[in-house]
Amino acid sequence: MAKMTLDQVSEKMRDIDFAILSTRTEGGALAGRPMSNNREVDFDGDSYFFACDDSRTVADIARDPQVGLGYQAKAGMLGMRPFFLTVEGRASLIRDKAQFAAHWTKDLDRWFEQGVDTPGLVLIKVSAERLHYWDGYDEGEIALAEAHANA
């Protein structure tokens, strides 16, 4: 089994449109919500998602920034192996329009009609601490401190 690099994981993530962002609720339960991956990202250990300031997702992160992300790529019948990825990380809430613009894609206009000027818009940044992937029969982990040291 060959260990995947962060660059190889990033390449596979380009084919994934949605992630599940898991947070811990006020009562301690886990809550998962679909978030758009936008397919236009170069994953370097940080993921970005937009949300509204009054959402439960944002309230959960403000209370407990430890989050999880789950990704699943399409598997095909012509020998295309499935790809699954889980990310353990720490989320931060960004309310800076310059950062909004840096991470905006046109596809987001259907959810946020006023673009980066949408009232109450928040950018969620998830800084990965550990990745676990399954690529068909192979699996592995990447600790991000280790991945950045080897880059």
Contacts in CASP RR format, 6 or more apart in sequence:
PFRMAT RR
TARGET T0000
AUTHOR 0000-0000-0000
METHOD contacts of the structure
MODEL  1
MAKMTLDQVSEKMRDIDFAILSTRTEGGALAGRPMSNNREVDFDGDSYFF
ACDDSRTVADIARDPQVGLGYQAKAGMLGMRPFFLTVEGRASLIRDKAQF
AAHWTKDLDRWFEQGVDTPGLVLIKVSAERLHYWDGYDEGEIALAEAHAN
A
1 138 0 8 1.000
1 139 0 8 1.000
1 140 0 8 1.000
2 138 0 8 1.000
3 140 0 8 1.000
4 133 0 8 1.000
4 135 0 8 1.000
4 138 0 8 1.000
4 140 0 8 1.000
4 142 0 8 1.000
5 142 0 8 1.000
5 147 0 8 1.000
6 43 0 8 1.000
6 44 0 8 1.000
6 45 0 8 1.000
6 131 0 8 1.000
6 142 0 8 1.000
6 144 0 8 1.000
6 147 0 8 1.000
6 151 0 8 1.000
9 43 0 8 1.000
9 85 0 8 1.000
9 131 0 8 1.000
9 133 0 8 1.000
9 142 0 8 1.000
10 41 0 8 1.000
10 42 0 8 1.000
10 43 0 8 1.000
10 44 0 8 1.000
12 73 0 8 1.000
12 83 0 8 1.000
12 85 0 8 1.000
12 133 0 8 1.000
12 135 0 8 1.000
13 37 0 8 1.000
13 41 0 8 1.000
13 43 0 8 1.000
13 71 0 8 1.000
13 85 0 8 1.000
14 39 0 8 1.000
14 40 0 8 1.000
14 41 0 8 1.000
15 39 0 8 1.000
15 73 0 8 1.000
15 74 0 8 1.000
16 37 0 8 1.000
16 39 0 8 1.000
16 71 0 8 1.000
16 72 0 8 1.000
16 73 0 8 1.000
16 83 0 8 1.000
16 85 0 8 1.000
17 36 0 8 1.000
17 37 0 8 1.000
17 38 0 8 1.000
17 39 0 8 1.000
18 34 0 8 1.000
18 35 0 8 1.000
18 36 0 8 1.000
18 37 0 8 1.000
19 34 0 8 1.000
19 35 0 8 1.000
19 37 0 8 1.000
19 47 0 8 1.000
19 49 0 8 1.000
19 69 0 8 1.000
19 70 0 8 1.000
19 71 0 8 1.000
20 32 0 8 1.000
20 33 0 8 1.000
20 34 0 8 1.000
20 35 0 8 1.000
20 69 0 8 1.000
20 70 0 8 1.000
20 71 0 8 1.000
21 32 0 8 1.000
21 33 0 8 1.000
21 34 0 8 1.000
21 35 0 8 1.000
21 49 0 8 1.000
21 57 0 8 1.000
21 67 0 8 1.000
21 68 0 8 1.000
21 69 0 8 1.000
21 124 0 8 1.000
21 126 0 8 1.000
22 30 0 8 1.000
22 31 0 8 1.000
22 32 0 8 1.000
22 67 0 8 1.000
22 68 0 8 1.000
22 69 0 8 1.000
22 70 0 8 1.000
23 30 0 8 1.000
23 31 0 8 1.000
23 32 0 8 1.000
23 33 0 8 1.000
23 57 0 8 1.000
23 60 0 8 1.000
23 61 0 8 1.000
23 64 0 8 1.000
23 67 0 8 1.000
23 68 0 8 1.000
23 91 0 8 1.000
24 30 0 8 1.000
24 31 0 8 1.000
24 60 0 8 1.000
24 63 0 8 1.000
24 64 0 8 1.000
24 66 0 8 1.000
25 31 0 8 1.000
25 56 0 8 1.000
25 60 0 8 1.000
26 59 0 8 1.000
26 60 0 8 1.000
26 63 0 8 1.000
31 56 0 8 1.000
31 57 0 8 1.000
31 60 0 8 1.000
33 57 0 8 1.000
35 49 0 8 1.000
35 51 0 8 1.000
35 124 0 8 1.000
36 49 0 8 1.000
36 50 0 8 1.000
36 107 0 8 1.000
36 108 0 8 1.000
36 111 0 8 1.000
37 47 0 8 1.000
37 71 0 8 1.000
38 105 0 8 1.000
38 107 0 8 1.000
38 108 0 8 1.000
40 105 0 8 1.000
41 47 0 8 1.000
41 48 0 8 1.000
45 127 0 8 1.000
45 128 0 8 1.000
45 144 0 8 1.000
45 147 0 8 1.000
46 125 0 8 1.000
46 126 0 8 1.000
46 127 0 8 1.000
46 128 0 8 1.000
47 69 0 8 1.000
47 87 0 8 1.000
47 125 0 8 1.000
47 126 0 8 1.000
47 128 0 8 1.000
48 103 0 8 1.000
48 123 0 8 1.000
48 124 0 8 1.000
48 125 0 8 1.000
48 126 0 8 1.000
49 123 0 8 1.000
49 124 0 8 1.000
49 126 0 8 1.000
50 100 0 8 1.000
50 103 0 8 1.000
50 108 0 8 1.000
50 111 0 8 1.000
50 112 0 8 1.000
50 121 0 8 1.000
50 122 0 8 1.000
50 123 0 8 1.000
50 124 0 8 1.000
51 57 0 8 1.000
51 58 0 8 1.000
51 121 0 8 1.000
51 122 0 8 1.000
51 124 0 8 1.000
52 58 0 8 1.000
52 118 0 8 1.000
52 120 0 8 1.000
52 121 0 8 1.000
52 122 0 8 1.000
53 95 0 8 1.000
53 120 0 8 1.000
53 121 0 8 1.000
53 122 0 8 1.000
54 120 0 8 1.000
57 124 0 8 1.000
58 93 0 8 1.000
58 122 0 8 1.000
58 124 0 8 1.000
61 67 0 8 1.000
61 91 0 8 1.000
61 92 0 8 1.000
61 93 0 8 1.000
61 124 0 8 1.000
62 93 0 8 1.000
65 90 0 8 1.000
65 91 0 8 1.000
65 92 0 8 1.000
66 88 0 8 1.000
66 89 0 8 1.000
66 90 0 8 1.000
66 91 0 8 1.000
67 89 0 8 1.000
67 90 0 8 1.000
67 91 0 8 1.000
67 126 0 8 1.000
68 86 0 8 1.000
68 87 0 8 1.000
68 88 0 8 1.000
68 89 0 8 1.000
68 126 0 8 1.000
69 85 0 8 1.000
69 86 0 8 1.000
69 87 0 8 1.000
69 89 0 8 1.000
69 126 0 8 1.000
69 128 0 8 1.000
70 84 0 8 1.000
70 85 0 8 1.000
70 86 0 8 1.000
70 87 0 8 1.000
71 83 0 8 1.000
71 84 0 8 1.000
71 85 0 8 1.000
71 86 0 8 1.000
71 87 0 8 1.000
72 82 0 8 1.000
72 83 0 8 1.000
72 84 0 8 1.000
72 85 0 8 1.000
73 82 0 8 1.000
73 83 0 8 1.000
73 84 0 8 1.000
74 80 0 8 1.000
74 82 0 8 1.000
75 81 0 8 1.000
75 82 0 8 1.000
75 83 0 8 1.000
81 135 0 8 1.000
81 136 0 8 1.000
81 137 0 8 1.000
82 134 0 8 1.000
82 135 0 8 1.000
82 136 0 8 1.000
83 133 0 8 1.000
83 134 0 8 1.000
83 135 0 8 1.000
83 136 0 8 1.000
84 133 0 8 1.000
84 134 0 8 1.000
85 131 0 8 1.000
85 132 0 8 1.000
85 133 0 8 1.000
85 134 0 8 1.000
86 131 0 8 1.000
86 132 0 8 1.000
86 133 0 8 1.000
87 126 0 8 1.000
87 128 0 8 1.000
87 130 0 8 1.000
87 131 0 8 1.000
88 128 0 8 1.000
88 129 0 8 1.000
88 130 0 8 1.000
88 131 0 8 1.000
89 126 0 8 1.000
89 127 0 8 1.000
89 128 0 8 1.000
89 129 0 8 1.000
89 130 0 8 1.000
90 126 0 8 1.000
90 127 0 8 1.000
90 129 0 8 1.000
91 124 0 8 1.000
91 125 0 8 1.000
91 126 0 8 1.000
91 127 0 8 1.000
92 124 0 8 1.000
92 125 0 8 1.000
92 127 0 8 1.000
93 122 0 8 1.000
93 123 0 8 1.000
93 124 0 8 1.000
93 125 0 8 1.000
94 100 0 8 1.000
94 122 0 8 1.000
94 123 0 8 1.000
94 124 0 8 1.000
94 125 0 8 1.000
95 121 0 8 1.000
95 122 0 8 1.000
95 123 0 8 1.000
96 123 0 8 1.000
97 116 0 8 1.000
97 117 0 8 1.000
99 123 0 8 1.000
100 115 0 8 1.000
100 116 0 8 1.000
100 121 0 8 1.000
100 123 0 8 1.000
101 116 0 8 1.000
103 123 0 8 1.000
104 115 0 8 1.000
104 116 0 8 1.000
108 115 0 8 1.000
109 115 0 8 1.000
112 118 0 8 1.000
112 121 0 8 1.000
115 121 0 8 1.000
127 144 0 8 1.000
128 144 0 8 1.000
129 143 0 8 1.000
129 144 0 8 1.000
129 145 0 8 1.000
130 141 0 8 1.000
130 142 0 8 1.000
130 143 0 8 1.000
130 144 0 8 1.000
131 141 0 8 1.000
131 142 0 8 1.000
131 144 0 8 1.000
132 139 0 8 1.000
132 140 0 8 1.000
132 141 0 8 1.000
133 139 0 8 1.000
133 140 0 8 1.000
133 141 0 8 1.000
133 142 0 8 1.000
134 140 0 8 1.000
END
